[in-house]
Amino acid sequence: MTELEQPVEAAPENQTLYPLKRDWTWWYLNDERSKSWEERLKKVYTFKSVPEFWALYDSIRPPSGLNPQCDYNVFRDGIQPMWEVPENSNGGRWLIVIDRTKPDIVDAIWLEILMAMVGEQFGKDMESICGLVCNVRAKGSKISVWTKDCADDDTNMRIGVVIKEKLMAASKDLPKPLFDVIRYEDHDSCQKKTSSVVKAKLSLHSAEPLEKTSS
């Protein structure tokens, strides 16, 4: 049993302070490829407050500390991190691909978007967000924000703009840009893909001014 599959200690006593607007569940997919995907997926903890979130975050490894083929998933409580469940079946994802030569920025991107999601920084469009995924791979990791309706281009574009804004405004100590392009793909196309590339429904480039992408 890995450290992520052992019980997580309770958060500090002040966990009832600073409650989050909604509960979130952290999932971990281990790298035991001999087992089924469902057997590899483990529920780590459901956090309901800011202190609980940070207690959990500080007690486990960052994405850069995971073995290849492991995933982190943080989803709204009650939504499983699977394409097939009703909340995700008609959805899609904003995808950021991190080059394997830049593993140091995986943790930064993950935390920036995770804080934005848990902190409700997507405004009214939070209702369309299902969760956040980090796929750790030897050839390059992926971080994606899952939304529930791939056909809602307006909402999905607003969500994408917020993601871009957060990454463009990240710590000055980080190498810039943190990404070249973020792409929105629908889950159905991802499941049916015959190559490593899926045609993007929407995209945002780091080189484009924020004013342009926000219009």
ChimeraX attribute file (.defattr): number of C-alpha atoms within 10 A of each C-alpha:
attribute: neighborCount
match mode: 1-to-1
recipient: residues
	/A:1	5
	/A:2	6
	/A:3	10
	/A:4	18
	/A:5	16
	/A:6	10
	/A:7	10
	/A:8	14
	/A:9	11
	/A:10	12
	/A:11	17
	/A:12	11
	/A:13	9
	/A:14	12
	/A:15	17
	/A:16	14
	/A:17	12
	/A:18	12
	/A:19	15
	/A:20	18
	/A:21	11
	/A:22	13
	/A:23	15
	/A:24	23
	/A:25	20
	/A:26	23
	/A:27	22
	/A:28	21
	/A:29	21
	/A:30	22
	/A:31	17
	/A:32	12
	/A:33	11
	/A:34	8
	/A:35	11
	/A:36	9
	/A:37	12
	/A:38	9
	/A:39	12
	/A:40	16
	/A:41	20
	/A:42	17
	/A:43	16
	/A:44	20
	/A:45	22
	/A:46	19
	/A:47	23
	/A:48	21
	/A:49	22
	/A:50	19
	/A:51	20
	/A:52	25
	/A:53	20
	/A:54	13
	/A:55	18
	/A:56	20
	/A:57	13
	/A:58	10
	/A:59	12
	/A:60	12
	/A:61	13
	/A:62	15
	/A:63	23
	/A:64	15
	/A:65	11
	/A:66	16
	/A:67	13
	/A:68	17
	/A:69	15
	/A:70	19
	/A:71	23
	/A:72	24
	/A:73	24
	/A:74	26
	/A:75	24
	/A:76	19
	/A:77	17
	/A:78	12
	/A:79	16
	/A:80	20
	/A:81	24
	/A:82	12
	/A:83	17
	/A:84	12
	/A:85	11
	/A:86	12
	/A:87	19
	/A:88	23
	/A:89	17
	/A:90	17
	/A:91	22
	/A:92	27
	/A:93	29
	/A:94	25
	/A:95	21
	/A:96	22
	/A:97	18
	/A:98	22
	/A:99	15
	/A:100	14
	/A:101	9
	/A:102	12
	/A:103	17
	/A:104	14
	/A:105	18
	/A:106	24
	/A:107	15
	/A:108	19
	/A:109	20
	/A:110	20
	/A:111	14
	/A:112	16
	/A:113	21
	/A:114	17
	/A:115	13
	/A:116	14
	/A:117	23
	/A:118	24
	/A:119	15
	/A:120	16
	/A:121	16
	/A:122	19
	/A:123	12
	/A:124	10
	/A:125	14
	/A:126	17
	/A:127	11
	/A:128	19
	/A:129	24
	/A:130	26
	/A:131	27
	/A:132	24
	/A:133	23
	/A:134	24
	/A:135	20
	/A:136	25
	/A:137	16
	/A:138	12
	/A:139	11
	/A:140	16
	/A:141	22
	/A:142	18
	/A:143	24
	/A:144	23
	/A:145	25
	/A:146	27
	/A:147	29
	/A:148	22
	/A:149	21
	/A:150	22
	/A:151	13
	/A:152	12
	/A:153	13
	/A:154	9
	/A:155	18
	/A:156	24
	/A:157	19
	/A:158	17
	/A:159	23
	/A:160	25
	/A:161	21
	/A:162	18
	/A:163	23
	/A:164	22
	/A:165	15
	/A:166	17
	/A:167	20
	/A:168	16
	/A:169	12
	/A:170	17
	/A:171	12
	/A:172	8
	/A:173	6
	/A:174	11
	/A:175	12
	/A:176	15
	/A:177	13
	/A:178	20
	/A:179	20
	/A:180	14
	/A:181	16
	/A:182	23
	/A:183	19
	/A:184	26
	/A:185	22
	/A:186	24
	/A:187	23
	/A:188	15
	/A:189	14
	/A:190	17
	/A:191	10
	/A:192	9
	/A:193	12
	/A:194	9
	/A:195	7
	/A:196	6
	/A:197	9
	/A:198	17
	/A:199	12
	/A:200	15
	/A:201	16
	/A:202	15
	/A:203	16
	/A:204	20
	/A:205	14
	/A:206	18
	/A:207	10
	/A:208	11
	/A:209	9
	/A:210	16
	/A:211	8
	/A:212	7
	/A:213	17
	/A:214	12
	/A:215	7
